[in-house]
């Protein structure tokens, strides 16, 4: 498994890093501990892993926004297009990493 995929899987297992409804989402001390653990697992410093995660997440969001604008410009009244858009971003940008947004 490549670095980015492994990082995404490790972050996926800790919802408090990305899920704003998680009770520990706002606990910065806990999150720093998790990033340190993730860094140790990855063999890299925790802050480096965190920076890479933020970059991956932001890239995915930009892809979704770009495709959303494209769909809205083509057919602004098509609600079914949004589902197709999401699936398109998922498969073309990040192969199933839907939880990134």
HULIN-V480047 format. One record per run of one state. SS is the DSSP state (helix for helix, strand for strand, loop for the rest). FROM is the first residue (numbers start at 1). TO is the last residue. If there is no record, write none. Layout:
ss->SS from->FROM to->TO
ss->SS from->FROM to->TO
//
This chain:
ss->loop from->1 to->2
ss->helix from->3 to->12
ss->loop from->13 to->14
ss->helix from->15 to->17
ss->loop from->18 to->27
ss->helix from->28 to->42
ss->loop from->43 to->45
ss->helix from->46 to->74
ss->loop from->75 to->79
ss->helix from->80 to->93
ss->loop from->94 to->97
ss->helix from->98 to->100
ss->loop from->101 to->101
//
